[in-house]
């Protein structure tokens, strides 16, 4: 009976509930595994007692990135960790978008403003400011060209917390075509979803947002699948991936580009795709080896 830890975080008011977690625990137990939901920061856990640890919903990690990455290294040394600690470290900092762009993958154009850097904000178009380490649109906001003063205060707040900021053009196609999330599990496309715009004009950066508004099933186009597969092929040590979510939007040319590549703790949206549960279960059991 394989022992499998589905790794999550402790409940807290500012972290969403993982509704997929009990579904997967139940499905794995029915398939003959000893599956348990385990908090990543529980010092009493013997990770070496598990055959596999699958990061599922450690949705507080961006608040505690250094602590979380140190845990991933320890856990990965004690047992098989999915995704591997090296991939988690690379993906936990959204400067990976620069790596993808250098590999020829179409991505949303991004500039980075680290603490101490002189701010360089766009003129003439809407833009987005958000941290390189974040989840659920935390510390993210959309600004009009005349809102530079507000955006500068936003940057100052992030820099005071030691965060590097990303500055991107606001991708207008999100307002009409939404954002598409392509999920991969066990090396294969699992399913895809579409959601509406998360950042609405005038919403303060420190206000909690709805991370996945108007979520619905989506049939990805061949162009979307191609861009997603190119992004995954550019991941260092991509052969060790168990799961991935590639978030895509349409650029000004109407072609898909990567908004985000989620290799740490992607929401699987199984409530929208209940038929995917057996495939996820099979992939996790196969990963045990």
N, C-alpha and C positions, 0 to 999 in steps of 0.2 A: 504494500500500500504506500504509494508515494506521498511524502509530506510536502505540502505546498503552502507557502505564506503569500497571501494577497495583501500587499503592503499599503496601508492607508495612514491617515492622520487622525488625531483626536478631534472630536466634535468641538466646534467653537462658533460663535454667532456670525463671524464674518467669513466662514467657509461653507460652501454648499454641501449638501448631503450627497453621497455617492449612492444613487439608487441602483446602479449596476452591481454593486458589491455583493449584497445578499443573493442576488440571482446567480452570480458566478460561483460563490461559495457552495450554494445548493447544487448547481449543475456538476461541479467537480466532485462533490461527495457522492452524488448519484452515480457518477462514472467510476467510483471506487477509490478516490483519492482522500487523504486526510487533509482537507483544505481548511485554512483558518484566516480570518482577517486579523492583521497584526499592525500595531502602531509602529511607525518607523523609529520614533524616539523613545521607545520603551526599553530602558536600560536592562531590564530583566530578561529580555529575549535572547535565547541561544540560537543565533542564525545558522550555525553549523548543524543544528538538529533538523534543518529543512533540506530537502533535495532541490528545491527551487524557490526563489523569492521573486515574485512578480510585482513590480511597482504599479499600483493601481490608482490610488487617489491621494497622494501625498500633497494635497492642494495648499498646504501652508508653507511649502518649501522655499518659495521665493522670499518670504519674510526672514528666512533663516538659512540662506543659501550655503554659507560656509559650513555650518553645522550639518546640513543635509548631505553635502558632497563628501564630507569626511565620513558620514555614516555609510554612504554608498560604497566608498573604498573598503571600509571594514566588512560590510556585508558581502561584497563581491569577493573578498579574500576568504570568507568563511564558507560560502556556498555559491551556487550559480545564481547570478542576479540578472534579471531581465527588466529593462535593457541593461547592458554592461555598464560598469561605473565610468569607463572612459567615454562612452557615448553620452551618458547622462551629463558628465562634466562639460563636454563640448556643446551640448544642446541647451544647457541651463543658462547660457549667456547668448542673447540674440544677435551678438556680433557674428554668429555663424552665418547670417544672411550674406555677409561679405565673402565668406568662403564659398557659398553657393554661387554668388554672382561671378567670382573668379573662375569657377568651374563651368561657366557658361549657362547656368540655370537662370531663367527669367525670374527676377524677384522685384518686389516693390522697392523703388529707389530709397536708399536709407543713408542718413548722415548720423554720426555719433558725436555726442557732446559729453565728454568726461568732466568730472569736477576739476576746476581750474582752467578749462578750455573757454575761449571767447565764444559766446553764443552766436550762431549764424542762422537766423530764421528766414524762411522764404518770404518774398514779397509778391503780392498779386494773386495768390491762390490760397485756398484752405490748406491747412497742414495739421499733422498729428504729432503730439509729443507723448512718449511713453518710455518706461525704463527698459534696459536690456535684460533685466531679471524681473519677471513679473508674470502674473497669471490672472485670468478673469477680468482683464481690462483694468487691473489695479494701477493707479497712478497714470492712467491714460486719459487724454482729452483731445478734442478737435477744436481748432481755432480758425477764425476768419483773419484775413490780412491785417485788420485794424486792431486785433487783440494781442499785439506783441507784448504789451506790458503785463498782461495776465499770464501769457506763456512764459515770460521771463521769471515771474514769481514761481511758476510751476517748476521751471528748471532749477531755481535756487533751492526750492524745498527738496527736490530729489538729490541735488548735489550735497546738501546738508546731511542727508542720510547716507552719503557715500555711493549713490547710484549714478551710473552712466545713463544718459538719455539717448533715445533715438528720435530723430526728426524725419518724418516722411510726408510726402504729399498725401492729402486726403484723396483716396481713390473713389471718384464719383460713381463709378459703376456699381459700387456696393449698394447704393440707394435704390437701384433698379434690379440688378441681377443677384444681389446678396453675396454671401461668402460661402464657398463650397468646401466641405471637409471630406477628404477621401481617407478612409480608414484601411490600413493594411494589418494583417495578422498572419503570422507564420509564413511571411514572404509573399502572400497573395492579397489582392484587393478583396476586402471583406464587404464593405458597403460604403455608401456616400450619403451625405446630408447637405442641406442648404439652410442657412440662417440669415436673418435680416441684419441690418446695420446695428452695431453695438454702441457706437459713439454718436450721440445726437448733439447738434449744435447747442452750445450754452450749458452743457452738463459739466459741473466742476470736476476736476481731476480726482479729488478726494471723495467723490460721491460713489457709492457702490452701484455698479451697473448690472444689468441682466446679461450674462455672458453669452447666452445662446438664444436670442429672441426668435420667435416664429420658426422654430426648427421643424424641418420636414424632410422626408426621404428625397433623394436626388439620384438621377441616373447620369453618371459622369460622361462627358464627351470624350472621344478619342484624344483630343488635344489636351484635356485635363489629365487623363491617365498618363499621357506621355510626359507632361511636365512633372507630375508627381513622381513617376519612376525615375526621371533624370535627377530630381532632387535627392531621392533615396540613394541612388547610385553614387552621389557625391559625398555621402556621409562617411567619415573615417570609420573603418572597421564595420562597414555596413553588413557584413556577413553575420554579425552577432545579434542583429535586430530580431526581436520577437514581434514587436508591434510598432506602429507609426501612424500618425495622422498628419496629412498634408493639407493645409488651409490655402485655398486659392481664391483670387479675385481677378477680374478682367482689367487689364491696363487700358491706356488710352487708345491702343491699337485694336482693342477688342479681343486680344489673346490672353490666355490665363497666365498669371504669374504668382509666385509663392508669397503669401502674406506671412505665414508662420509654418514651421516644421516642428511638430510636437512629438518628441521621442522620450519624454520623461514620464508623464502621468496623464495621457490624453483621456478625456471623457469619451466613452465608446458609444454613447447614445443608444444603448440597447433597448430602451423603452420605445424608440422609434423603429428599431430593427430587431424585434424579438427573435426572428428566424436566424440571426447570426450567433445566438448563444451556443448551439452545438459546435459550430466551427471554431469559436474562440476556445471552448473547452477542449476540443481535440488538439488544437495548436499548443495549448499550455501543457497538456499531457505528453505530447510529442517532445516538447522542449525539455522535459524531465530527463529524457534519454533512457 
